[in-house]
Structures are given as C-alpha cells and as structure tokens.
C-alpha cells in the first residue's frame, strides 16, 4: 500500500509526522506522503518542516516518507502560483483539495488545478467529463478516497476515469490513526467503487511511480 494523502499536526491531523509514519509502517504501508492543508498563509511554514522531518525519518525507517502539501479551499486564481511555490519549497507531492460534494469548494477548483502543476486532484466530486479528459491528457492523478463524505462520489470518478483513460490513485486522507487503510481495506474500497482487481493493482503502480520519481 502506498498512501499519498495524509495529515499531521501541521494542519488538522492529530499525530506528529514521526508517529504518523510509524503507525503507517506498522500497518504495512511502504510509502506515505504527508500532505498537510495549506494556502498562502502557511505554505512556507509547513513544507520546509515536512521536508526536514521526512529526510530524517528516511534515514532510519523502512517506510518511505514523502513531503507534500494539500492546497485547500484556495481561490482558483491562486492555485497555479501556490503549486509552483510549493514545488520551490521542496514539496514532492502536490495535492489539490478538489470539488468534493461534502464541502462548499469554490466552483472551478478542479479545472484550475488541472491546469496547474499538481500531482493529484483529491476527491474531485462530480467531476465533469471534460475535466477527466484534461486529467488524462496532463497525466494528473484522480483520487479514489477512503474518507467519509469524500468517498460518496468514488463510483462516478472511477467510471469516468476508466472511460477516458485518466489515471487513478487510492488514498486514505488520514487525519488520525484509525483513518489509515491497509492494503486489504484499500482493495475493498476500490471494488466498492466499481473497479476490478486489475484496476487496483494499476492504482498501486500509479502511486509507486509518484514516490519513486
């Protein structure tokens, strides 16, 4: 299992990065991205600290820990510049908080993200067919989410992604230890979204391609 969307105490998670990584390692997760919520107010605070702790943890842990960020409820016009800034600060994985039906995300967020330098469009909700095509063309991964609320549109995302060749990843969006998912549970979530075992294995390879860059 590779999980590319989790949160620590640097945003609304409950664990420090070291404990988050250790708990994930105990569950058999082999790579973990810590992607705390950010906008222009805290991006330069969060990312350098995650870069440092991930470097230190990777010296001693078996699990690979990757510094990232989740741009969250950012006005669409600011997404491109903040994604660029996140990269310059050392974020290896840039996630965008997509237009989930569980929250009032600004319309146009999905499209603006897909036009920017992001890796993953998280929980993109009732994403349009045109945006899925754009994701496929730009090589941006669409997320199948394990998180309550965000997961309600997994079937829609999976169906359109398969129809148009967009790449998928499955993430926990963990905020606390009980949110982390094992490989067995992740497979069941994928199957529940209408995907097949072969699709799940492909998602794992997609995730691996991001962390091994």
TORVO-582852 format. One record per residue (C-alpha): residue number from 1; residue in one letter; chain; x, y negated, z. Coordinates in nm, 4 decimals. Each point is the difference from the previous one (the first is absolute). Example, Ala and Ser with C-alpha at 12.3 -4.5 7.8 and 13.67 -1.06 7.14 Angstrom:
# TORVO-582852
{seq 1&type a&mol A&X 1.2300&Y 0.4500&Z 0.7800};
{seq 2&type s&mol A&X 0.1370&Y -0.3440&Z -0.0660};
# end
This chain:
# TORVO-582852
{seq 1&type x&mol A&X 0.0000&Y 0.0000&Z 0.0000};
{seq 2&type x&mol A&X 0.1175&Y -0.3493&Z -0.0879};
{seq 3&type x&mol A&X -0.1952&Y -0.2898&Z 0.1502};
{seq 4&type x&mol A&X 0.0581&Y -0.3428&Z -0.1511};
{seq 5&type x&mol A&X -0.2504&Y -0.2119&Z 0.1948};
{seq 6&type x&mol A&X 0.0307&Y -0.0274&Z 0.3808};
{seq 7&type x&mol A&X 0.0045&Y -0.2734&Z 0.2640};
{seq 8&type x&mol A&X 0.2079&Y -0.0687&Z 0.3093};
{seq 9&type x&mol A&X -0.0172&Y -0.2581&Z 0.2792};
{seq 10&type x&mol A&X 0.1280&Y -0.2591&Z -0.2463};
{seq 11&type x&mol A&X -0.3629&Y -0.0313&Z -0.1110};
{seq 12&type x&mol A&X -0.3012&Y 0.1904&Z 0.1364};
{seq 13&type x&mol A&X 0.1564&Y 0.3391&Z 0.0666};
{seq 14&type x&mol A&X 0.0564&Y 0.1268&Z 0.3537};
{seq 15&type x&mol A&X 0.3468&Y 0.1583&Z -0.0317};
{seq 16&type x&mol A&X 0.3480&Y -0.1415&Z -0.0391};
{seq 17&type x&mol A&X 0.1599&Y 0.1184&Z -0.3265};
{seq 18&type x&mol A&X 0.2228&Y 0.2544&Z 0.1752};
{seq 19&type x&mol A&X -0.2935&Y 0.1807&Z 0.1614};
{seq 20&type x&mol A&X -0.2080&Y -0.0207&Z -0.3161};
{seq 21&type x&mol A&X 0.2805&Y 0.1656&Z -0.1959};
{seq 22&type x&mol A&X 0.0551&Y 0.2673&Z 0.2658};
{seq 23&type x&mol A&X -0.3675&Y 0.0915&Z 0.0235};
{seq 24&type x&mol A&X -0.0171&Y 0.0246&Z -0.3783};
{seq 25&type x&mol A&X 0.3087&Y 0.2211&Z -0.0048};
{seq 26&type x&mol A&X -0.1539&Y 0.2353&Z 0.2580};
{seq 27&type x&mol A&X -0.3037&Y 0.0390&Z -0.2278};
{seq 28&type x&mol A&X 0.2237&Y 0.1088&Z -0.2874};
{seq 29&type x&mol A&X -0.0094&Y -0.3264&Z -0.1936};
{seq 30&type x&mol A&X 0.3260&Y -0.0278&Z -0.1909};
{seq 31&type x&mol A&X -0.0145&Y -0.3670&Z -0.1000};
{seq 32&type x&mol A&X -0.1868&Y -0.2938&Z 0.1497};
{seq 33&type x&mol A&X -0.0388&Y -0.3608&Z -0.1108};
{seq 34&type x&mol A&X -0.0777&Y -0.2534&Z 0.2709};
{seq 35&type x&mol A&X -0.2088&Y -0.2656&Z -0.1726};
{seq 36&type x&mol A&X -0.1230&Y -0.2514&Z 0.2522};
{seq 37&type x&mol A&X -0.2620&Y -0.2597&Z -0.0885};
{seq 38&type x&mol A&X 0.1457&Y -0.3277&Z -0.1205};
{seq 39&type x&mol A&X -0.0721&Y -0.3330&Z -0.1641};
{seq 40&type x&mol A&X 0.2070&Y -0.3179&Z -0.0284};
{seq 41&type x&mol A&X -0.0065&Y -0.0480&Z 0.3792};
{seq 42&type x&mol A&X 0.1948&Y 0.3096&Z 0.1009};
{seq 43&type x&mol A&X 0.1582&Y 0.1599&Z -0.3062};
{seq 44&type x&mol A&X 0.3481&Y -0.1308&Z 0.0813};
{seq 45&type x&mol A&X -0.0341&Y 0.1249&Z 0.3586};
{seq 46&type x&mol A&X -0.1230&Y 0.3518&Z -0.0690};
{seq 47&type x&mol A&X 0.1996&Y 0.1207&Z -0.2985};
{seq 48&type x&mol A&X 0.3579&Y -0.0638&Z 0.1225};
{seq 49&type x&mol A&X -0.0788&Y 0.1777&Z 0.3282};
{seq 50&type x&mol A&X -0.1459&Y 0.3006&Z -0.1772};
{seq 51&type x&mol A&X 0.3019&Y 0.0108&Z -0.2300};
{seq 52&type x&mol A&X 0.2305&Y 0.0089&Z 0.3016};
{seq 53&type x&mol A&X -0.1882&Y 0.2641&Z 0.1980};
{seq 54&type x&mol A&X -0.0418&Y 0.2244&Z -0.3042};
{seq 55&type x&mol A&X 0.3742&Y -0.0169&Z -0.0660};
{seq 56&type x&mol A&X 0.0708&Y 0.1000&Z 0.3598};
{seq 57&type x&mol A&X -0.2583&Y 0.2803&Z 0.0067};
{seq 58&type x&mol A&X 0.1234&Y 0.1485&Z -0.3261};
{seq 59&type x&mol A&X 0.3418&Y 0.0507&Z 0.1587};
{seq 60&type x&mol A&X -0.1399&Y 0.2457&Z 0.2549};
{seq 61&type x&mol A&X -0.3424&Y 0.1298&Z -0.1079};
{seq 62&type x&mol A&X -0.0881&Y 0.2681&Z -0.2504};
{seq 63&type x&mol A&X -0.3040&Y -0.1968&Z -0.1162};
{seq 64&type x&mol A&X 0.0790&Y -0.2774&Z -0.2476};
{seq 65&type x&mol A&X -0.1439&Y -0.3321&Z 0.1180};
{seq 66&type x&mol A&X -0.0598&Y -0.2689&Z -0.2616};
{seq 67&type x&mol A&X -0.0510&Y -0.3716&Z 0.0695};
{seq 68&type x&mol A&X -0.3035&Y -0.1471&Z -0.1680};
{seq 69&type x&mol A&X -0.2856&Y -0.2432&Z 0.0368};
{seq 70&type x&mol A&X -0.3732&Y -0.0193&Z -0.0629};
{seq 71&type x&mol A&X -0.1062&Y -0.3376&Z -0.1353};
{seq 72&type x&mol A&X -0.3383&Y -0.0391&Z 0.1647};
{seq 73&type x&mol A&X -0.2925&Y -0.2329&Z -0.0751};
{seq 74&type x&mol A&X 0.2397&Y -0.2234&Z -0.1892};
{seq 75&type x&mol A&X -0.1667&Y -0.2459&Z -0.2411};
{seq 76&type x&mol A&X 0.0344&Y 0.1538&Z -0.3471};
{seq 77&type x&mol A&X 0.1974&Y -0.2996&Z -0.1270};
{seq 78&type x&mol A&X 0.2723&Y 0.0672&Z 0.2628};
{seq 79&type x&mol A&X 0.0453&Y 0.3734&Z -0.0524};
{seq 80&type x&mol A&X 0.2655&Y -0.0152&Z -0.2711};
{seq 81&type x&mol A&X 0.2259&Y -0.2402&Z 0.1867};
{seq 82&type x&mol A&X -0.0309&Y 0.1868&Z 0.3297};
{seq 83&type x&mol A&X 0.0743&Y 0.3324&Z -0.1668};
{seq 84&type x&mol A&X 0.3134&Y -0.1531&Z -0.1473};
{seq 85&type x&mol A&X 0.0994&Y -0.1386&Z 0.3402};
{seq 86&type x&mol A&X -0.0579&Y 0.3375&Z 0.1654};
{seq 87&type x&mol A&X 0.2390&Y 0.1616&Z -0.2484};
{seq 88&type x&mol A&X 0.2633&Y -0.2665&Z 0.0624};
{seq 89&type x&mol A&X -0.0212&Y 0.0653&Z 0.3761};
{seq 90&type x&mol A&X 0.0628&Y 0.3708&Z -0.0512};
{seq 91&type x&mol A&X -0.3426&Y 0.1653&Z -0.0208};
{seq 92&type x&mol A&X 0.0355&Y 0.3261&Z -0.1926};
{seq 93&type x&mol A&X -0.3746&Y 0.0667&Z -0.0165};
{seq 94&type x&mol A&X -0.2449&Y -0.2839&Z -0.0665};
{seq 95&type x&mol A&X -0.3611&Y 0.0911&Z 0.0679};
{seq 96&type x&mol A&X -0.2923&Y -0.2290&Z -0.0723};
{seq 97&type x&mol A&X -0.3140&Y 0.0158&Z 0.2141};
{seq 98&type x&mol A&X -0.2552&Y 0.0654&Z -0.2727};
{seq 99&type x&mol A&X -0.3690&Y -0.0782&Z -0.0303};
{seq 100&type x&mol A&X -0.1287&Y 0.2597&Z 0.2451};
{seq 101&type x&mol A&X -0.3758&Y 0.0005&Z 0.0528};
{seq 102&type x&mol A&X 0.0662&Y 0.0103&Z 0.3760};
{seq 103&type x&mol A&X 0.1273&Y -0.3599&Z 0.0173};
{seq 104&type x&mol A&X -0.0749&Y -0.3328&Z -0.1735};
{seq 105&type x&mol A&X 0.3098&Y -0.0088&Z -0.2201};
{seq 106&type x&mol A&X 0.0140&Y -0.2909&Z -0.2451};
{seq 107&type x&mol A&X -0.1308&Y 0.0899&Z -0.3469};
{seq 108&type x&mol A&X 0.2815&Y 0.0157&Z -0.2509};
{seq 109&type x&mol A&X 0.2480&Y 0.1480&Z 0.2485};
{seq 110&type x&mol A&X 0.0314&Y 0.3294&Z -0.1878};
{seq 111&type x&mol A&X 0.0659&Y -0.1708&Z -0.3336};
{seq 112&type x&mol A&X 0.2508&Y -0.2478&Z 0.1453};
{seq 113&type x&mol A&X 0.1869&Y 0.2813&Z 0.1687};
{seq 114&type x&mol A&X 0.0173&Y 0.2062&Z -0.3156};
{seq 115&type x&mol A&X 0.1551&Y -0.2984&Z -0.1762};
{seq 116&type x&mol A&X 0.2667&Y -0.0282&Z 0.2729};
{seq 117&type x&mol A&X 0.3048&Y 0.1971&Z 0.1100};
{seq 118&type x&mol A&X -0.1724&Y 0.2433&Z 0.2350};
{seq 119&type x&mol A&X 0.0374&Y 0.3748&Z 0.0341};
{seq 120&type x&mol A&X -0.3356&Y 0.1049&Z 0.1433};
{seq 121&type x&mol A&X -0.3492&Y -0.1464&Z -0.0186};
{seq 122&type x&mol A&X -0.1445&Y 0.1260&Z 0.3272};
{seq 123&type x&mol A&X -0.3634&Y 0.1022&Z 0.0390};
{seq 124&type x&mol A&X -0.1111&Y -0.1871&Z -0.3154};
{seq 125&type x&mol A&X -0.3698&Y 0.0556&Z 0.0681};
{seq 126&type x&mol A&X -0.2330&Y -0.0039&Z -0.2988};
{seq 127&type x&mol A&X 0.2867&Y -0.0862&Z -0.2301};
{seq 128&type x&mol A&X -0.1017&Y -0.0790&Z -0.3567};
{seq 129&type x&mol A&X 0.0826&Y 0.2218&Z -0.2933};
{seq 130&type x&mol A&X 0.2021&Y -0.2847&Z -0.1545};
{seq 131&type x&mol A&X 0.2142&Y -0.0298&Z 0.3137};
{seq 132&type x&mol A&X 0.0631&Y 0.3747&Z 0.0082};
{seq 133&type x&mol A&X 0.1207&Y -0.0201&Z -0.3597};
{seq 134&type x&mol A&X 0.2274&Y -0.2878&Z 0.1024};
{seq 135&type x&mol A&X 0.1376&Y 0.2048&Z 0.2902};
{seq 136&type x&mol A&X 0.0775&Y 0.2854&Z -0.2386};
{seq 137&type x&mol A&X 0.1725&Y -0.2312&Z -0.2469};
{seq 138&type x&mol A&X 0.2114&Y -0.1684&Z 0.2683};
{seq 139&type x&mol A&X 0.0852&Y 0.3152&Z 0.1946};
{seq 140&type x&mol A&X -0.1562&Y -0.1254&Z 0.3228};
{seq 141&type x&mol A&X -0.1285&Y 0.2714&Z 0.2317};
{seq 142&type x&mol A&X -0.3612&Y 0.0047&Z 0.1174};
{seq 143&type x&mol A&X -0.0620&Y 0.1229&Z 0.3519};
{seq 144&type x&mol A&X -0.2205&Y 0.2791&Z 0.1237};
{seq 145&type x&mol A&X -0.0481&Y -0.1020&Z 0.3623};
{seq 146&type x&mol A&X -0.0346&Y 0.2126&Z 0.3110};
{seq 147&type x&mol A&X -0.1290&Y -0.2971&Z 0.2000};
{seq 148&type x&mol A&X -0.3601&Y -0.0248&Z 0.1130};
{seq 149&type x&mol A&X -0.1979&Y -0.2494&Z -0.2071};
{seq 150&type x&mol A&X 0.2656&Y -0.0424&Z -0.2655};
{seq 151&type x&mol A&X -0.0410&Y 0.3659&Z -0.0939};
{seq 152&type x&mol A&X -0.3649&Y -0.0435&Z -0.1023};
{seq 153&type x&mol A&X 0.0957&Y -0.0805&Z -0.3599};
{seq 154&type x&mol A&X 0.2702&Y 0.2658&Z -0.0398};
{seq 155&type x&mol A&X -0.2157&Y 0.1969&Z -0.2428};
{seq 156&type x&mol A&X -0.0527&Y -0.3041&Z -0.2228};
{seq 157&type x&mol A&X 0.3716&Y -0.0804&Z -0.0038};
{seq 158&type x&mol A&X 0.0966&Y 0.3604&Z -0.0706};
{seq 159&type x&mol A&X -0.2497&Y 0.0399&Z -0.2830};
{seq 160&type x&mol A&X 0.1089&Y -0.3130&Z -0.1855};
{seq 161&type x&mol A&X 0.3690&Y 0.0649&Z 0.0604};
{seq 162&type x&mol A&X -0.0264&Y 0.3448&Z -0.1545};
{seq 163&type x&mol A&X -0.2007&Y -0.1314&Z -0.2932};
{seq 164&type x&mol A&X 0.2568&Y -0.2690&Z -0.0853};
{seq 165&type x&mol A&X 0.3274&Y 0.1545&Z 0.1087};
{seq 166&type x&mol A&X 0.0666&Y -0.2252&Z 0.2989};
{seq 167&type x&mol A&X 0.2337&Y 0.1426&Z 0.2612};
{seq 168&type x&mol A&X -0.1274&Y 0.0746&Z 0.3490};
{seq 169&type x&mol A&X 0.1534&Y 0.0261&Z 0.3469};
{seq 170&type x&mol A&X -0.1662&Y 0.1112&Z 0.3230};
{seq 171&type x&mol A&X 0.0815&Y -0.1956&Z 0.3159};
{seq 172&type x&mol A&X -0.1182&Y -0.0038&Z 0.3600};
{seq 173&type x&mol A&X -0.0086&Y -0.3785&Z 0.0580};
{seq 174&type x&mol A&X 0.0879&Y 0.1038&Z 0.3559};
{seq 175&type x&mol A&X -0.0323&Y -0.2533&Z 0.2807};
{seq 176&type x&mol A&X 0.0341&Y 0.2486&Z 0.2879};
{seq 177&type x&mol A&X 0.1341&Y 0.3544&Z 0.0440};
{seq 178&type x&mol A&X -0.3331&Y 0.1720&Z -0.0599};
{seq 179&type x&mol A&X -0.0229&Y -0.1646&Z -0.3445};
{seq 180&type x&mol A&X 0.3036&Y 0.1826&Z -0.1389};
{seq 181&type x&mol A&X -0.0917&Y 0.2897&Z -0.2272};
{seq 182&type x&mol A&X 0.1661&Y 0.3361&Z -0.0522};
{seq 183&type x&mol A&X 0.0520&Y 0.1457&Z -0.3451};
{seq 184&type x&mol A&X -0.2927&Y 0.2354&Z 0.0628};
{seq 185&type x&mol A&X -0.2425&Y -0.2802&Z 0.0851};
{seq 186&type x&mol A&X 0.1262&Y -0.2136&Z -0.2877};
{seq 187&type x&mol A&X -0.0773&Y 0.2832&Z -0.2412};
{seq 188&type x&mol A&X -0.3557&Y 0.0250&Z 0.1355};
{seq 189&type x&mol A&X -0.0491&Y -0.3766&Z -0.0415};
{seq 190&type x&mol A&X 0.1135&Y 0.0268&Z -0.3613};
{seq 191&type x&mol A&X -0.2347&Y 0.2900&Z -0.0674};
{seq 192&type x&mol A&X -0.2824&Y -0.1925&Z 0.1671};
{seq 193&type x&mol A&X 0.0590&Y -0.2835&Z -0.2472};
{seq 194&type x&mol A&X -0.0620&Y 0.2397&Z -0.2879};
{seq 195&type x&mol A&X 0.3643&Y 0.0685&Z -0.0785};
{seq 196&type x&mol A&X 0.1611&Y 0.3407&Z -0.0473};
{seq 197&type x&mol A&X 0.3037&Y 0.1631&Z 0.1541};
{seq 198&type x&mol A&X 0.2039&Y -0.0888&Z -0.3083};
{seq 199&type x&mol A&X -0.1020&Y -0.3649&Z 0.0388};
{seq 200&type x&mol A&X 0.1093&Y 0.0058&Z 0.3629};
{seq 201&type x&mol A&X 0.3389&Y 0.1430&Z -0.0881};
{seq 202&type x&mol A&X 0.0339&Y -0.2726&Z -0.2637};
{seq 203&type x&mol A&X -0.0791&Y -0.2661&Z 0.2619};
{seq 204&type x&mol A&X 0.2767&Y 0.1336&Z 0.2206};
{seq 205&type x&mol A&X 0.2440&Y -0.0242&Z -0.2892};
{seq 206&type x&mol A&X -0.1195&Y -0.3546&Z -0.0673};
{seq 207&type x&mol A&X 0.0712&Y -0.0950&Z 0.3601};
{seq 208&type x&mol A&X 0.3390&Y 0.1668&Z -0.0130};
{seq 209&type x&mol A&X 0.0913&Y -0.1997&Z -0.3092};
{seq 210&type x&mol A&X -0.0524&Y -0.3221&Z 0.1977};
{seq 211&type x&mol A&X 0.2045&Y 0.0903&Z 0.3058};
{seq 212&type x&mol A&X 0.2840&Y 0.1534&Z -0.1986};
{seq 213&type x&mol A&X 0.0573&Y -0.3105&Z -0.2154};
# end
